């Protein structure tokens, strides 16, 4: 199948499968904005509420090259496809406007410390009063309840407390390592969006809204491949670095000019690999033929594959293993991956215009929908770019908006 065939029935006018859904997002940094980003990518009208000074993600480095004033990469990546309104909730008039927006919203997304919005008079109980069937998504470090619920929660803390960092790293070191990406934030945003869509489906059948509670810690515990359950039962979980507990050889191997990841996940893979290694006598040898036997001989099998890879370039190793239909991948930098023709063909980097005219590549949506395609429709908005437009939709006349602006409310 090619791209044109996949999208042959696409509705070019549809912003996505969530067209007609309105989301009110009041978030900061990564997890909350990621939730709103996913909903926006799927076509929802996402209105992002920020303090008139702008939320912190707009200003955190690294900055997008060539932008003046500098544009933070978080803002550029996560606030595409959204509209922006500024409201200072320290002002009662801003809270009133927020609640008017909430009354028209299907979903509200927030990721502040539990209780923070309640103190402004904009928490779930109040919002439910103006929109009884609202789906209110709260993303936090440790959840809305539990012994640790009121602690500040950030991505590295979730990685530390979940157990993730204890296994991340080479087997010959006990130094705990965090993920180089905002892994807990990413997963919490993903689970927040999925739960919002599930709750939206429930509401369509029951008319009921609900409060959705997503924590960074829960998200990472859930996405830890079942290891927390194994550990709770006393199963040993050794550090494996780039290796796999269930297969061998499966590791990163150095070539003459770089690294490749080679995986033998099935016994049939092993038989094919012995031919590539020119060691056909090992295909059915009892010390090598089964996964259990190879796992017991990890060191020897790694040395065998490592010697083979060391005599070749990355391209030569990948070509040989691909020809045998074996799992293999070159280990690339993000810069190299960004130039990959397959990644480009899959629209994973989409040219997007910033406020001011600069064009940058923005990471595109992962899921492809054949009838209602997802895409980066608009770049990240300037701070408050849609404040007048949105307030006008609520019925605020020009004079009323100017009064709010003079008071510093917007």
N, C-alpha and C positions, 0 to 999 in steps of 0.2 A: 504494500500500500504506500502511496506517496501522499504528500501533504494536501495536494489538490483533491485527491480522492476522498481523504478523510473529511475535509470540509465542504464536500460537494453540496450538502443540504444546509449549510450555515446561513443564519439570519444575519446579514451584514448590518442591519439597523439595531440589533439587540446589544445593549451594553453588557449582557451576561444573564445567567439564569436567575439572579436575584433582582432583576429589574422591577422597580415598583416598591422595593423594600427600603425603608428609611432607617438609617442608623445614626444615633447621636453618640459621638465618641469624645470622651474627656479623659485623656490619657497622657502618659509621658514616657520617654525613653524608648523601650523596644517591645516588651511583651504586649502591652495594650495596643500600641500603634500597629503591631503585627496582626493582631486580631482584626482591627479595623481595616487594615490593608487587604487582608484576605477577603473580607466581606465586600470591600470596594471593588476589588478585582473581579469578583463574581457578579458585579453589576449593581450593587446596592448604592443608594445615594447616601454617602457617609459625610456627615457634617462634623468636622473636628473643632471642638471648643478649646481655645487656649487663652491664657492670661494675656492681656495687651502687650506684655513684654516678650511673649513667645515662650513656648516650652523648651526645656533644656536641649532636646534633641536637635533643634535648629542650629545650635551653636557649638556642639561638640565636634572635635576633630576626629579623623582627618577630614579636610575640606575638599570639596569637588574642585579639581584643578581648573584654573581660569575664571573662577567666579569672584566678583567684586561688587558688593561685600561678600565675604566667604559664605558658602552654603555647606552646612554640615551634611555628611554622608547619610546619617540616620534619617534626617528629614527628606533627603533626595530619594532614598530607597523606599521608605515606608509611607510617605504621605501622598504618593501619587493617587490619582483617581478620587481624591477627596475635595470637599469644599472647606474653607477656613472661616471661622468667626471668632472674634475676640470678645471675651466676657470676663470681667473681674468679679468673681463670686463673693468678694468681700463687700460688694454693694448689693443691697436688697433688690435694686432694679435689675441687676444682672441675674440674680437667682430667679426672679420672676420670668425673665426672658428664657432662661435655661429650662424652666418648667413648662413654658409654652412650647418650646422645641420638643421636650420630652413627651408632651401630650400628643404630639404628632408622630412620634418615633415608634417604630416596631421594636427596635433593639437599642438599648443603651449599653455602652461599653466604658468601663472605668478600671484603672489599675493603681489606685492610691492605697495607702495604708488603711486597713479596715477601720471604719468610723470616720474617716476624713470628710467624705461628702456629707455624712449625717450632720456634722458640725456646721456645715454651710446651709443646711436645710435642703439638701439636694440628693439625699440618699434614697435607697430603695423604697422605704416606707412612704416617703413623701412623693416620689415619682409614681409609685403605684396608686397614690391618691388621685393623680391627674390622668393616669393611663392604667386602668386596672389590669389590662392584659399585656402589660409591657414585659419584655424579656430583658432582664437587667443582668449583664455579665460583669462580675467583679473578678479581676485578676490581681493576685497579691503573692507575696513571697511564701506565706504559710497557710493561707486560707482565712475564711471569715470566722472560724471557730477552731477550738483546740488549744492546748497549753501554750503554743507559740504564736497564736494568731496575731497578736498585737506587736510582734517584733518587726523592725524594718527588714524587708526581704529583697535581696538582689541576686542576680544570676549566679555569681561565684559561690554564694552561700548555699544555694540549692545544690550546686554541683558538689560542694564539700559534704553537706549533711546527708545527701541521698546515697552516698557510697560510691558514686561515679568516679570521683578523683582517686580513690584508693586503688582502682584497677587500671587507670589510664597512665600508660607509660611503659618503658622497657622492662622486661622481666628481671634484669640484673640490677634494678634500682628500686628503692622504696620511697623515692621522692614522689609525692602526690602531684598530679598535673591536671589542670583544668582544660576544658576544650578551648581551642583557639577562637571558636565562634560563641555567640550568646545562646548556647544550646538550651538551657532551661527556659529562657525568655522565648526562644523560637517555638518550643514545644507548648508552652503555656498559651501563647497566641494562637497556635494551631488548634489546641483543644478548646479554647474559648470560642473560636469561630465555628468549629464543628458542633459544639454544644448549643450555640445560638441557633444554628440551622435546625438541629434536632428539636429544640424547644419551639421554634417557629412551626415546624411540622405538627407538633403536638397541639399548638394553639389553633391551627387550622381545623382540627378535628374536635377540639374540646372548648375553644374559646378562652382557655386559661393561659395566663402569663406565668412567669416564675423567675426566681432569683437563681442565677447560675454562678457557682463558686468554683473558681479554678486557681490552683496554686502552682507556683514554679516547682516547689518540692514534689508535690503529687505527680505533676506531669513528668518529671524526670525519673521518679521511682517507677511509674507505669511504663516508661519507655526504656527501661534498663534490661530488656530481653529476659525478664523473669528471674534475674539474678537475686533480687531481694527475697523472693520466695525460697530459692535454693539455699541462700545463706541462713534464712530463718530455720531451715530444716537441718542445718549443720553441714551442708555440702561445701567442700573446700572450693574456693574460687581463686585460683592462682593468677598472677599477672602473666599475660601472654604477649604483650606488645602487639606486633603485627600478625601473630599467628592465630589460629582458630582452635578452640577446644575440641571440636568435632571432626577435624580433618587435618591431613598432612599428606604431602607438603602444601602449605598455604602460607605464604610469607612474602615479604619484600626482599628482592634479590638485586644485588648490585651488578650492573653491566659495565661495559667499557666506557660508556658515556652517560650513565644515569641509573635509574632504578625502575624495576618493573614489579608489579604484584602478580603472582602466579598462584592459582588455586586449584587443587585437586580435591573436589568435593564428593566425587563418586568413584567407586572402584573401576568403573568403565573409563573414567578420566585417566586413572593410573595406567591402564593398559595402553591408551593412546600416547600418554606421556613417555612410556618406556621406548616406544618407537622413535619419538622425537629425540630422546636422549641417546638413542642407539644402544639401548640396553634391553632388548626384547626378552632376554632370559629372566628378567625380573617381573615380567607381566603376571605370571601365575605362581611366582615363588612364595611359599607360605610366610616368609618374613616380611613381605611387601604387598601382597595381593589384596589384603583387606585394610579398611580404614583403621581398625583396631591395631593391626600389626604395624602399620606405618606410624601411627601415633606413638606406639612404643619405641619406634626407631626414628623419632623426630630429628635428632642431631645428624644421623647418618643420611637421611633422605634430604635434609636441608643442605648438607654439604654437597650431595650429588647434584641437586638442581642449581645450587649456587655456583659450582664449578662450570656447569654448562652455560649459565647466564654470563659469567665473567668473561667468557671468550667471545661474546657477541655485543653488538650495540643494542640499544633499546629497540630500534626499528627492526633489526634482524630477529631479536627474540620475540617481539610481538607478532611479526609476520609468520614465523615458524609455528607458533602456538595457535594463532588464528587459523592457519591452514589445517591444523588438526582439530579444529573446533573445540579448543580448550580454553578455560577461563583465564584471561590475561588482560592487563591494562598497564599502560605506561603511567608512572607516578609523576604527575605534573605539578607545577606551581599554578596558583589561580590565574596568573597572567597568561600562562600557556593554555590553560583550559578555556579562557575567554576567547581564544582565537580558534578553538576547535570547530571545524565545519559542522559537525553533528549538533553541538550546542547552539550554534548560530541558526541552523536549519530548524531547530526546535523552538526558536524565538525566545531563548532564555536570556538574551540580552537585546533589549528593544531600545532603539534610539528615541529619546524623549527630550522635549524642550523644557528648559527651566525658565523661570521668570527672568526676563532680561535678554532672552534669546539664545543663550548657550544650549548646545545639544550634548547630551551625555547618554551612555548606555546604562539602562536600568534593568535589573534582574526581573525577568518576566514571570508570570504565573506558572506554576508547575503543572497543574491539571489542564488537560486539553479537552474541550467539549465541542463535539462536532456540530451541534445545532446552535448553541448559544456560546460562541467563542469568548474566551477571556483574554484580555490584553491590557496593556498600559494605555489608557485612553487619554489621560491628561497628566502633565507633570505635577510635582508638588506645588501647592499654591503658596503665594506670598502670604505673609502673616496678615490675617484679617481681610484677605482679598474678596471674600464673599459676605462680609459682615452686613453691608447695606442691602445686598440682594436677599439675604436670608431674613433679616429683620423686616424688610418690606413684605416678604411672604407672610410674615406673622401679623402684618397690618400696621407696623410702625411707620408713620409719616416722616417726611424729610426733617421736619422741625423736631420731632421726638427723637430721631436718631442723633441729630446734632446736639440736643440736650444731653443725651447719654455720653456722647463723645466729650463734651465740655466738662462733664463730671469725672471723666476718666473711667467710666463704667465699661466702655468699649474702646 
